[in-house]
Every structure is written in structure tokens, then in C-alpha cells.
């Protein structure tokens, strides 16, 4: 699978031996997933997450970038980079803002945010 191979290559390149770099993973398909990995320099955790990942249909760049933005906001003041790996052209997207989408997902999951 070229997506997994590309992701593993990125991890191995960004985390050479004794690196102080940290890498996080945001998974996405029709919406961003909850199996994201916060920033870490533990290559074993990252590679296992990549190997174990099964994904659904859909390509929603917007969801991925919103999750990446949240992850970056929580990180330290280090230089930050996003490496974007996808298996296709985007054909799903959200209308409205991220906050509106979060509220819609809570409602669809049966959570009343009132």
C-alpha cells in the first residue's frame, strides 16, 4: 500500500536516530478520524499506528487540515511542518466552519451540546 509506505518513509526520514524532532499523525477519510497520534519522537508507536491503520472510503482534506491545525495549536513553540499524504483527490468537504462541524458531529453521535 503506497499510502502506508509513504507515511513510514516520512516517519523514518523525520526521526533519524537520536532526533529531537517530533511527529504526529492525522488520519482522514470522509471525516477526520480519532486514531490520530499526538506529537512524539517514539518511532515504534508511529510505525505501529501506520501499520495497524485501516481506513474507509472518502478523501476530506478539510477535515485533516482542521485536525492538524488543532494538533499544532497544542504543541510547543518549535518550528512546525505538515507532511500531507493522500490516496486521492478530495471529493468530500464540509460546509460551514470547524466549530459548526464539531457541533453537527456531536448531534449525529447523540450528544446534546446545549
Backbone as XML, in Angstrom:
<?xml version="1.0"?>
<chain id="A" units="angstrom">
  <residue number="1" name="UNK">
    <atom name="N" x="0.847" y="-1.178" z="0.000"/>
    <atom name="CA" x="0.000" y="0.000" z="0.000"/>
    <atom name="C" x="0.889" y="1.237" z="0.000"/>
  </residue>
  <residue number="2" name="UNK">
    <atom name="N" x="0.772" y="2.061" z="-1.024"/>
    <atom name="CA" x="1.670" y="3.199" z="-1.162"/>
    <atom name="C" x="1.424" y="4.300" z="-0.132"/>
  </residue>
  <residue number="3" name="UNK">
    <atom name="N" x="0.208" y="4.426" z="0.412"/>
    <atom name="CA" x="-0.038" y="5.429" z="1.451"/>
    <atom name="C" x="0.727" y="5.057" z="2.714"/>
  </residue>
  <residue number="4" name="UNK">
    <atom name="N" x="0.625" y="3.804" z="3.125"/>
    <atom name="CA" x="1.360" y="3.364" z="4.316"/>
    <atom name="C" x="2.868" y="3.431" z="4.089"/>
  </residue>
  <residue number="5" name="UNK">
    <atom name="N" x="3.325" y="3.025" z="2.917"/>
    <atom name="CA" x="4.761" y="3.080" z="2.616"/>
    <atom name="C" x="5.273" y="4.514" z="2.667"/>
  </residue>
  <residue number="6" name="UNK">
    <atom name="N" x="4.497" y="5.436" z="2.111"/>
    <atom name="CA" x="4.888" y="6.847" z="2.119"/>
    <atom name="C" x="4.909" y="7.412" z="3.533"/>
  </residue>
  <residue number="7" name="UNK">
    <atom name="N" x="3.921" y="7.050" z="4.331"/>
    <atom name="CA" x="3.867" y="7.527" z="5.710"/>
    <atom name="C" x="5.044" y="6.984" z="6.526"/>
  </residue>
  <residue number="8" name="UNK">
    <atom name="N" x="5.370" y="5.708" z="6.333"/>
    <atom name="CA" x="6.522" y="5.122" z="7.041"/>
    <atom name="C" x="7.821" y="5.787" z="6.615"/>
  </residue>
  <residue number="9" name="UNK">
    <atom name="N" x="7.960" y="6.070" z="5.341"/>
    <atom name="CA" x="9.149" y="6.750" z="4.846"/>
    <atom name="C" x="9.276" y="8.136" z="5.480"/>
  </residue>
  <residue number="10" name="UNK">
    <atom name="N" x="8.166" y="8.852" z="5.587"/>
    <atom name="CA" x="8.184" y="10.178" z="6.215"/>
    <atom name="C" x="8.628" y="10.080" z="7.672"/>
  </residue>
  <residue number="11" name="UNK">
    <atom name="N" x="8.087" y="9.123" z="8.418"/>
    <atom name="CA" x="8.464" y="8.945" z="9.827"/>
    <atom name="C" x="9.950" y="8.624" z="9.940"/>
  </residue>
  <residue number="12" name="UNK">
    <atom name="N" x="10.423" y="7.677" z="9.150"/>
    <atom name="CA" x="11.834" y="7.284" z="9.215"/>
    <atom name="C" x="12.771" y="8.421" z="8.805"/>
  </residue>
  <residue number="13" name="UNK">
    <atom name="N" x="12.342" y="9.242" z="7.874"/>
    <atom name="CA" x="13.165" y="10.373" z="7.430"/>
    <atom name="C" x="13.175" y="11.492" z="8.468"/>
  </residue>
  <residue number="14" name="UNK">
    <atom name="N" x="12.015" y="11.774" z="9.055"/>
    <atom name="CA" x="11.902" y="12.879" z="10.010"/>
    <atom name="C" x="12.434" y="12.534" z="11.396"/>
  </residue>
  <residue number="15" name="UNK">
    <atom name="N" x="12.575" y="11.237" z="11.679"/>
    <atom name="CA" x="13.048" y="10.810" z="13.003"/>
    <atom name="C" x="14.299" y="9.942" z="12.887"/>
  </residue>
  <residue number="16" name="UNK">
    <atom name="N" x="15.413" y="10.534" z="12.452"/>
    <atom name="CA" x="16.648" y="9.743" z="12.444"/>
    <atom name="C" x="17.073" y="9.439" z="13.888"/>
  </residue>
  <residue number="17" name="UNK">
    <atom name="N" x="18.023" y="8.545" z="14.057"/>
    <atom name="CA" x="18.482" y="8.142" z="15.395"/>
    <atom name="C" x="18.860" y="9.372" z="16.222"/>
  </residue>
  <residue number="18" name="UNK">
    <atom name="N" x="18.436" y="9.393" z="17.483"/>
    <atom name="CA" x="18.712" y="10.466" z="18.447"/>
    <atom name="C" x="18.128" y="11.821" z="18.039"/>
  </residue>
  <residue number="19" name="UNK">
    <atom name="N" x="17.105" y="11.821" z="17.216"/>
    <atom name="CA" x="16.479" y="13.066" z="16.770"/>
    <atom name="C" x="15.654" y="13.679" z="17.896"/>
  </residue>
  <residue number="20" name="UNK">
    <atom name="N" x="15.619" y="14.983" z="17.924"/>
    <atom name="CA" x="14.744" y="15.708" z="18.860"/>
    <atom name="C" x="13.450" y="16.129" z="18.162"/>
  </residue>
  <residue number="21" name="UNK">
    <atom name="N" x="13.326" y="15.768" z="16.888"/>
    <atom name="CA" x="12.093" y="16.051" z="16.160"/>
    <atom name="C" x="10.945" y="15.275" z="16.773"/>
  </residue>
  <residue number="22" name="UNK">
    <atom name="N" x="9.739" y="15.761" z="16.531"/>
    <atom name="CA" x="8.538" y="15.045" z="16.933"/>
    <atom name="C" x="7.590" y="15.009" z="15.745"/>
  </residue>
  <residue number="23" name="UNK">
    <atom name="N" x="6.868" y="13.917" z="15.621"/>
    <atom name="CA" x="5.953" y="13.707" z="14.504"/>
    <atom name="C" x="4.593" y="13.337" z="15.064"/>
  </residue>
  <residue number="24" name="UNK">
    <atom name="N" x="3.549" y="13.857" z="14.453"/>
    <atom name="CA" x="2.183" y="13.470" z="14.786"/>
    <atom name="C" x="1.507" y="12.955" z="13.527"/>
  </residue>
  <residue number="25" name="UNK">
    <atom name="N" x="0.448" y="12.194" z="13.704"/>
    <atom name="CA" x="-0.281" y="11.641" z="12.557"/>
    <atom name="C" x="-1.753" y="12.014" z="12.680"/>
  </residue>
  <residue number="26" name="UNK">
    <atom name="N" x="-2.312" y="12.515" z="11.588"/>
    <atom name="CA" x="-3.748" y="12.761" z="11.486"/>
    <atom name="C" x="-4.274" y="11.881" z="10.366"/>
  </residue>
  <residue number="27" name="UNK">
    <atom name="N" x="-5.168" y="10.979" z="10.703"/>
    <atom name="CA" x="-5.783" y="10.108" z="9.700"/>
    <atom name="C" x="-7.095" y="10.712" z="9.253"/>
  </residue>
  <residue number="28" name="UNK">
    <atom name="N" x="-7.429" y="10.526" z="7.987"/>
    <atom name="CA" x="-8.701" y="11.033" z="7.497"/>
    <atom name="C" x="-9.199" y="10.201" z="6.341"/>
  </residue>
  <residue number="29" name="UNK">
    <atom name="N" x="-10.506" y="10.200" z="6.194"/>
    <atom name="CA" x="-11.172" y="9.656" z="5.019"/>
    <atom name="C" x="-12.348" y="10.578" z="4.768"/>
  </residue>
  <residue number="30" name="UNK">
    <atom name="N" x="-13.591" y="10.112" z="4.943"/>
    <atom name="CA" x="-14.704" y="11.033" z="4.707"/>
    <atom name="C" x="-14.805" y="12.091" z="5.796"/>
  </residue>
  <residue number="31" name="UNK">
    <atom name="N" x="-14.215" y="11.820" z="6.959"/>
    <atom name="CA" x="-14.042" y="12.820" z="8.012"/>
    <atom name="C" x="-12.768" y="12.468" z="8.751"/>
  </residue>
  <residue number="32" name="UNK">
    <atom name="N" x="-12.260" y="13.374" z="9.546"/>
    <atom name="CA" x="-11.025" y="13.096" z="10.269"/>
    <atom name="C" x="-11.311" y="12.046" z="11.341"/>
  </residue>
  <residue number="33" name="UNK">
    <atom name="N" x="-10.346" y="11.191" z="11.576"/>
    <atom name="CA" x="-10.528" y="10.062" z="12.485"/>
    <atom name="C" x="-10.027" y="10.367" z="13.885"/>
  </residue>
  <residue number="34" name="UNK">
    <atom name="N" x="-10.388" y="9.501" z="14.799"/>
    <atom name="CA" x="-9.978" y="9.648" z="16.181"/>
    <atom name="C" x="-8.690" y="8.887" z="16.496"/>
  </residue>
  <residue number="35" name="UNK">
    <atom name="N" x="-8.145" y="8.151" z="15.534"/>
    <atom name="CA" x="-6.930" y="7.355" z="15.770"/>
    <atom name="C" x="-5.658" y="8.156" z="15.517"/>
  </residue>
  <residue number="36" name="UNK">
    <atom name="N" x="-5.742" y="9.471" z="15.678"/>
    <atom name="CA" x="-4.574" y="10.317" z="15.474"/>
    <atom name="C" x="-3.524" y="10.038" z="16.540"/>
  </residue>
  <residue number="37" name="UNK">
    <atom name="N" x="-2.282" y="10.368" z="16.237"/>
    <atom name="CA" x="-1.180" y="10.222" z="17.188"/>
    <atom name="C" x="-0.621" y="11.617" z="17.444"/>
  </residue>
  <residue number="38" name="UNK">
    <atom name="N" x="-0.677" y="12.058" z="18.708"/>
    <atom name="CA" x="-0.103" y="13.349" z="19.053"/>
    <atom name="C" x="1.397" y="13.331" z="18.841"/>
  </residue>
  <residue number="39" name="UNK">
    <atom name="N" x="2.001" y="14.501" z="18.805"/>
    <atom name="CA" x="3.430" y="14.608" z="18.537"/>
    <atom name="C" x="4.254" y="13.754" z="19.497"/>
  </residue>
  <residue number="40" name="UNK">
    <atom name="N" x="5.163" y="12.992" z="18.925"/>
    <atom name="CA" x="6.049" y="12.124" z="19.691"/>
    <atom name="C" x="7.324" y="11.890" z="18.888"/>
  </residue>
  <residue number="41" name="UNK">
    <atom name="N" x="8.370" y="11.472" z="19.576"/>
    <atom name="CA" x="9.576" y="11.038" z="18.860"/>
    <atom name="C" x="9.744" y="9.525" z="18.977"/>
  </residue>
  <residue number="42" name="UNK">
    <atom name="N" x="8.690" y="8.838" z="19.414"/>
    <atom name="CA" x="8.701" y="7.385" z="19.538"/>
    <atom name="C" x="8.341" y="6.758" z="18.190"/>
  </residue>
  <residue number="43" name="UNK">
    <atom name="N" x="9.363" y="6.438" z="17.440"/>
    <atom name="CA" x="9.181" y="5.904" z="16.089"/>
    <atom name="C" x="8.373" y="4.604" z="16.100"/>
  </residue>
  <residue number="44" name="UNK">
    <atom name="N" x="8.562" y="3.774" z="17.123"/>
    <atom name="CA" x="7.849" y="2.498" z="17.206"/>
    <atom name="C" x="6.340" y="2.718" z="17.279"/>
  </residue>
  <residue number="45" name="UNK">
    <atom name="N" x="5.906" y="3.675" z="18.092"/>
    <atom name="CA" x="4.474" y="3.982" z="18.228"/>
    <atom name="C" x="3.909" y="4.456" z="16.893"/>
  </residue>
  <residue number="46" name="UNK">
    <atom name="N" x="4.628" y="5.349" z="16.231"/>
    <atom name="CA" x="4.162" y="5.891" z="14.956"/>
    <atom name="C" x="4.076" y="4.817" z="13.876"/>
  </residue>
  <residue number="47" name="UNK">
    <atom name="N" x="5.124" y="4.001" z="13.744"/>
    <atom name="CA" x="5.135" y="2.965" z="12.711"/>
    <atom name="C" x="4.071" y="1.903" z="12.967"/>
  </residue>
  <residue number="48" name="UNK">
    <atom name="N" x="3.837" y="1.555" z="14.223"/>
    <atom name="CA" x="2.783" y="0.584" z="14.552"/>
    <atom name="C" x="1.411" y="1.158" z="14.201"/>
  </residue>
  <residue number="49" name="UNK">
    <atom name="N" x="1.202" y="2.448" z="14.513"/>
    <atom name="CA" x="-0.065" y="3.085" z="14.185"/>
    <atom name="C" x="-0.302" y="3.048" z="12.674"/>
  </residue>
  <residue number="50" name="UNK">
    <atom name="N" x="0.729" y="3.322" z="11.905"/>
    <atom name="CA" x="0.608" y="3.286" z="10.442"/>
    <atom name="C" x="0.286" y="1.868" z="9.966"/>
  </residue>
  <residue number="51" name="UNK">
    <atom name="N" x="1.017" y="0.902" z="10.475"/>
    <atom name="CA" x="0.829" y="-0.486" z="10.043"/>
    <atom name="C" x="-0.564" y="-1.000" z="10.382"/>
  </residue>
  <residue number="52" name="UNK">
    <atom name="N" x="-1.071" y="-0.633" z="11.557"/>
    <atom name="CA" x="-2.365" y="-1.137" z="12.020"/>
    <atom name="C" x="-3.558" y="-0.408" z="11.418"/>
  </residue>
  <residue number="53" name="UNK">
    <atom name="N" x="-3.337" y="0.720" z="10.784"/>
    <atom name="CA" x="-4.444" y="1.561" z="10.327"/>
    <atom name="C" x="-5.211" y="0.914" z="9.181"/>
  </residue>
  <residue number="54" name="UNK">
    <atom name="N" x="-6.520" y="0.901" z="9.345"/>
    <atom name="CA" x="-7.436" y="0.528" z="8.275"/>
    <atom name="C" x="-8.295" y="1.746" z="8.019"/>
  </residue>
  <residue number="55" name="UNK">
    <atom name="N" x="-8.482" y="2.101" z="6.766"/>
    <atom name="CA" x="-9.237" y="3.309" z="6.500"/>
    <atom name="C" x="-10.430" y="3.026" z="5.612"/>
  </residue>
  <residue number="56" name="UNK">
    <atom name="N" x="-11.345" y="3.968" z="5.675"/>
    <atom name="CA" x="-12.615" y="3.871" z="4.976"/>
    <atom name="C" x="-12.528" y="4.666" z="3.674"/>
  </residue>
  <residue number="57" name="UNK">
    <atom name="N" x="-13.586" y="4.675" z="2.932"/>
    <atom name="CA" x="-13.635" y="5.442" z="1.691"/>
    <atom name="C" x="-13.800" y="6.920" z="2.005"/>
  </residue>
  <residue number="58" name="UNK">
    <atom name="N" x="-13.343" y="7.736" z="1.100"/>
    <atom name="CA" x="-13.523" y="9.175" z="1.224"/>
    <atom name="C" x="-12.192" y="9.888" z="1.326"/>
  </residue>
  <residue number="59" name="UNK">
    <atom name="N" x="-12.178" y="11.117" z="0.869"/>
    <atom name="CA" x="-10.970" y="11.925" z="0.941"/>
    <atom name="C" x="-11.401" y="13.344" z="1.282"/>
  </residue>
  <residue number="60" name="UNK">
    <atom name="N" x="-11.301" y="13.702" z="2.548"/>
    <atom name="CA" x="-11.728" y="15.016" z="3.017"/>
    <atom name="C" x="-10.508" y="15.755" z="3.558"/>
  </residue>
  <residue number="61" name="UNK">
    <atom name="N" x="-9.828" y="16.496" z="2.671"/>
    <atom name="CA" x="-8.644" y="17.260" z="3.078"/>
    <atom name="C" x="-8.979" y="18.239" z="4.193"/>
  </residue>
  <residue number="62" name="UNK">
    <atom name="N" x="-10.134" y="18.856" z="4.080"/>
    <atom name="CA" x="-10.529" y="19.874" z="5.043"/>
    <atom name="C" x="-10.539" y="19.308" z="6.463"/>
  </residue>
  <residue number="63" name="UNK">
    <atom name="N" x="-11.104" y="18.136" z="6.641"/>
    <atom name="CA" x="-11.148" y="17.508" z="7.963"/>
    <atom name="C" x="-9.738" y="17.257" z="8.483"/>
  </residue>
  <residue number="64" name="UNK">
    <atom name="N" x="-8.867" y="16.792" z="7.614"/>
    <atom name="CA" x="-7.486" y="16.514" z="8.015"/>
    <atom name="C" x="-6.770" y="17.782" z="8.437"/>
  </residue>
  <residue number="65" name="UNK">
    <atom name="N" x="-6.903" y="18.840" z="7.651"/>
    <atom name="CA" x="-6.218" y="20.085" z="7.988"/>
    <atom name="C" x="-6.767" y="20.708" z="9.264"/>
  </residue>
  <residue number="66" name="UNK">
    <atom name="N" x="-8.063" y="20.583" z="9.495"/>
    <atom name="CA" x="-8.621" y="21.099" z="10.747"/>
    <atom name="C" x="-8.037" y="20.349" z="11.942"/>
  </residue>
  <residue number="67" name="UNK">
    <atom name="N" x="-7.939" y="19.023" z="11.851"/>
    <atom name="CA" x="-7.352" y="18.251" z="12.951"/>
    <atom name="C" x="-5.873" y="18.575" z="13.129"/>
  </residue>
  <residue number="68" name="UNK">
    <atom name="N" x="-5.164" y="18.728" z="12.023"/>
    <atom name="CA" x="-3.744" y="19.084" z="12.102"/>
    <atom name="C" x="-3.582" y="20.454" z="12.752"/>
  </residue>
  <residue number="69" name="UNK">
    <atom name="N" x="-4.440" y="21.386" z="12.404"/>
    <atom name="CA" x="-4.387" y="22.718" z="12.996"/>
    <atom name="C" x="-4.579" y="22.637" z="14.511"/>
  </residue>
  <residue number="70" name="UNK">
    <atom name="N" x="-5.543" y="21.845" z="14.972"/>
    <atom name="CA" x="-5.756" y="21.668" z="16.416"/>
    <atom name="C" x="-4.519" y="21.078" z="17.080"/>
  </residue>
  <residue number="71" name="UNK">
    <atom name="N" x="-3.918" y="20.075" z="16.435"/>
    <atom name="CA" x="-2.729" y="19.439" z="16.991"/>
    <atom name="C" x="-1.567" y="20.431" z="17.073"/>
  </residue>
  <residue number="72" name="UNK">
    <atom name="N" x="-1.395" y="21.229" z="16.043"/>
    <atom name="CA" x="-0.306" y="22.207" z="16.020"/>
    <atom name="C" x="-0.492" y="23.281" z="17.085"/>
  </residue>
  <residue number="73" name="UNK">
    <atom name="N" x="-1.731" y="23.694" z="17.340"/>
    <atom name="CA" x="-2.002" y="24.707" z="18.364"/>
    <atom name="C" x="-1.590" y="24.222" z="19.754"/>
  </residue>
  <residue number="74" name="UNK">
    <atom name="N" x="-1.719" y="22.919" z="20.002"/>
    <atom name="CA" x="-1.397" y="22.356" z="21.323"/>
    <atom name="C" x="0.090" y="22.099" z="21.506"/>
  </residue>
  <residue number="75" name="UNK">
    <atom name="N" x="0.869" y="22.192" z="20.440"/>
    <atom name="CA" x="2.283" y="21.840" z="20.539"/>
    <atom name="C" x="3.113" y="23.033" z="20.993"/>
  </residue>
  <residue number="76" name="UNK">
    <atom name="N" x="4.378" y="22.776" z="21.271"/>
    <atom name="CA" x="5.286" y="23.809" z="21.767"/>
    <atom name="C" x="5.629" y="24.804" z="20.662"/>
  </residue>
  <residue number="77" name="UNK">
    <atom name="N" x="6.518" y="25.718" z="20.981"/>
    <atom name="CA" x="6.892" y="26.773" z="20.040"/>
    <atom name="C" x="7.953" y="26.347" z="19.034"/>
  </residue>
  <residue number="78" name="UNK">
    <atom name="N" x="8.148" y="25.072" z="18.845"/>
    <atom name="CA" x="9.108" y="24.597" z="17.845"/>
    <atom name="C" x="8.638" y="24.964" z="16.452"/>
  </residue>
  <residue number="79" name="UNK">
    <atom name="N" x="9.553" y="24.869" z="15.488"/>
    <atom name="CA" x="9.145" y="25.007" z="14.091"/>
    <atom name="C" x="8.192" y="23.862" z="13.779"/>
  </residue>
  <residue number="80" name="UNK">
    <atom name="N" x="7.178" y="24.160" z="12.984"/>
    <atom name="CA" x="6.148" y="23.169" z="12.709"/>
    <atom name="C" x="5.999" y="22.973" z="11.207"/>
  </residue>
  <residue number="81" name="UNK">
    <atom name="N" x="5.846" y="21.715" z="10.818"/>
    <atom name="CA" x="5.661" y="21.364" z="9.419"/>
    <atom name="C" x="4.542" y="20.341" z="9.321"/>
  </residue>
  <residue number="82" name="UNK">
    <atom name="N" x="3.827" y="20.372" z="8.219"/>
    <atom name="CA" x="2.808" y="19.376" z="7.943"/>
    <atom name="C" x="3.219" y="18.647" z="6.664"/>
  </residue>
  <residue number="83" name="UNK">
    <atom name="N" x="3.304" y="17.320" z="6.745"/>
    <atom name="CA" x="3.545" y="16.489" z="5.571"/>
    <atom name="C" x="2.207" y="15.849" z="5.237"/>
  </residue>
  <residue number="84" name="UNK">
    <atom name="N" x="1.717" y="16.109" z="4.065"/>
    <atom name="CA" x="0.374" y="15.698" z="3.685"/>
    <atom name="C" x="0.456" y="14.530" z="2.716"/>
  </residue>
  <residue number="85" name="UNK">
    <atom name="N" x="-0.060" y="13.372" z="3.133"/>
    <atom name="CA" x="-0.062" y="12.176" z="2.285"/>
    <atom name="C" x="-1.519" y="11.791" z="2.047"/>
  </residue>
  <residue number="86" name="UNK">
    <atom name="N" x="-1.881" y="11.612" z="0.793"/>
    <atom name="CA" x="-3.255" y="11.246" z="0.475"/>
    <atom name="C" x="-3.268" y="10.186" z="-0.629"/>
  </residue>
  <residue number="87" name="UNK">
    <atom name="N" x="-4.405" y="9.509" z="-0.715"/>
    <atom name="CA" x="-4.549" y="8.499" z="-1.758"/>
    <atom name="C" x="-5.429" y="8.980" z="-2.901"/>
  </residue>
  <residue number="88" name="UNK">
    <atom name="N" x="-5.811" y="10.240" z="-2.886"/>
    <atom name="CA" x="-6.676" y="10.680" z="-3.975"/>
    <atom name="C" x="-7.069" y="12.136" z="-3.917"/>
  </residue>
  <residue number="89" name="UNK">
    <atom name="N" x="-7.868" y="12.521" z="-4.892"/>
    <atom name="CA" x="-8.404" y="13.874" z="-4.982"/>
    <atom name="C" x="-9.516" y="14.039" z="-3.945"/>
  </residue>
  <residue number="90" name="UNK">
    <atom name="N" x="-9.645" y="15.256" z="-3.388"/>
    <atom name="CA" x="-10.728" y="15.449" z="-2.423"/>
    <atom name="C" x="-12.082" y="15.421" z="-3.129"/>
  </residue>
  <residue number="91" name="UNK">
    <atom name="N" x="-13.000" y="14.671" z="-2.573"/>
    <atom name="CA" x="-14.342" y="14.693" z="-3.127"/>
    <atom name="C" x="-15.389" y="14.802" z="-2.040"/>
  </residue>
  <residue number="92" name="UNK">
    <atom name="N" x="-14.916" y="15.002" z="-0.813"/>
    <atom name="CA" x="-15.830" y="15.286" z="0.277"/>
    <atom name="C" x="-15.291" y="16.504" z="1.005"/>
  </residue>
  <residue number="93" name="UNK">
    <atom name="N" x="-16.193" y="17.323" z="1.486"/>
    <atom name="CA" x="-15.800" y="18.507" z="2.231"/>
    <atom name="C" x="-16.974" y="18.944" z="3.086"/>
  </residue>
  <residue number="94" name="UNK">
    <atom name="N" x="-16.706" y="19.851" z="4.000"/>
    <atom name="CA" x="-17.734" y="20.366" z="4.886"/>
    <atom name="C" x="-18.188" y="21.734" z="4.405"/>
  </residue>
  <residue number="95" name="UNK">
    <atom name="N" x="-19.411" y="22.071" z="4.724"/>
    <atom name="CA" x="-19.846" y="23.456" z="4.558"/>
    <atom name="C" x="-19.862" y="24.059" z="5.951"/>
  </residue>
  <residue number="96" name="UNK">
    <atom name="N" x="-19.540" y="25.305" z="6.059"/>
    <atom name="CA" x="-19.505" y="25.949" z="7.365"/>
    <atom name="C" x="-18.138" y="25.871" z="8.004"/>
  </residue>
  <residue number="97" name="UNK">
    <atom name="N" x="-18.081" y="26.282" z="9.262"/>
    <atom name="CA" x="-16.820" y="26.347" z="9.994"/>
    <atom name="C" x="-16.540" y="25.042" z="10.722"/>
  </residue>
  <residue number="98" name="UNK">
    <atom name="N" x="-15.343" y="24.929" z="11.248"/>
    <atom name="CA" x="-14.964" y="23.750" z="12.023"/>
    <atom name="C" x="-15.862" y="23.600" z="13.252"/>
  </residue>
  <residue number="99" name="UNK">
    <atom name="N" x="-16.142" y="24.709" z="13.950"/>
    <atom name="CA" x="-17.000" y="24.641" z="15.137"/>
    <atom name="C" x="-18.399" y="24.128" z="14.782"/>
  </residue>
  <residue number="100" name="UNK">
    <atom name="N" x="-18.929" y="24.571" z="13.643"/>
    <atom name="CA" x="-20.237" y="24.083" z="13.212"/>
    <atom name="C" x="-20.191" y="22.591" z="12.915"/>
  </residue>
  <residue number="101" name="UNK">
    <atom name="N" x="-19.109" y="22.119" z="12.309"/>
    <atom name="CA" x="-18.979" y="20.702" z="12.010"/>
    <atom name="C" x="-18.842" y="19.877" z="13.280"/>
  </residue>
  <residue number="102" name="UNK">
    <atom name="N" x="-18.047" y="20.385" z="14.250"/>
    <atom name="CA" x="-17.915" y="19.679" z="15.528"/>
    <atom name="C" x="-19.278" y="19.531" z="16.186"/>
  </residue>
  <residue number="103" name="UNK">
    <atom name="N" x="-20.080" y="20.581" z="16.162"/>
    <atom name="CA" x="-21.419" y="20.537" z="16.742"/>
    <atom name="C" x="-22.305" y="19.538" z="15.995"/>
  </residue>
  <residue number="104" name="UNK">
    <atom name="N" x="-22.224" y="19.529" z="14.662"/>
    <atom name="CA" x="-23.007" y="18.575" z="13.869"/>
    <atom name="C" x="-22.623" y="17.131" z="14.178"/>
  </residue>
  <residue number="105" name="UNK">
    <atom name="N" x="-21.318" y="16.860" z="14.353"/>
    <atom name="CA" x="-20.872" y="15.501" z="14.664"/>
    <atom name="C" x="-21.338" y="15.084" z="16.055"/>
  </residue>
  <residue number="106" name="UNK">
    <atom name="N" x="-21.335" y="16.010" z="17.006"/>
    <atom name="CA" x="-21.835" y="15.681" z="18.335"/>
    <atom name="C" x="-23.313" y="15.318" z="18.261"/>
  </residue>
  <residue number="107" name="UNK">
    <atom name="N" x="-24.087" y="16.086" z="17.512"/>
    <atom name="CA" x="-25.515" y="15.812" z="17.366"/>
    <atom name="C" x="-25.738" y="14.450" z="16.705"/>
  </residue>
  <residue number="108" name="UNK">
    <atom name="N" x="-24.955" y="14.164" z="15.653"/>
    <atom name="CA" x="-25.139" y="12.872" z="14.965"/>
    <atom name="C" x="-24.719" y="11.700" z="15.843"/>
  </residue>
  <residue number="109" name="UNK">
    <atom name="N" x="-23.842" y="11.976" z="16.838"/>
    <atom name="CA" x="-23.423" y="10.945" z="17.781"/>
    <atom name="C" x="-24.349" y="10.875" z="18.999"/>
  </residue>
  <residue number="110" name="UNK">
    <atom name="N" x="-25.436" y="11.701" z="18.995"/>
    <atom name="CA" x="-26.412" y="11.664" z="20.072"/>
    <atom name="C" x="-26.053" y="12.503" z="21.278"/>
  </residue>
  <residue number="111" name="UNK">
    <atom name="N" x="-25.138" y="13.472" z="21.122"/>
    <atom name="CA" x="-24.738" y="14.316" z="22.240"/>
    <atom name="C" x="-25.364" y="15.673" z="22.052"/>
  </residue>
  <residue number="112" name="UNK">
    <atom name="N" x="-26.109" y="16.137" z="23.072"/>
    <atom name="CA" x="-26.721" y="17.458" z="23.026"/>
    <atom name="C" x="-25.752" y="18.450" z="23.650"/>
  </residue>
  <residue number="113" name="UNK">
    <atom name="N" x="-25.312" y="19.420" z="22.883"/>
    <atom name="CA" x="-24.303" y="20.387" z="23.339"/>
    <atom name="C" x="-24.948" y="21.688" z="23.809"/>
  </residue>
  <residue number="114" name="UNK">
    <atom name="N" x="-26.223" y="21.669" z="24.172"/>
    <atom name="CA" x="-26.938" y="22.882" z="24.577"/>
    <atom name="C" x="-26.594" y="23.303" z="25.971"/>
  </residue>
</chain>
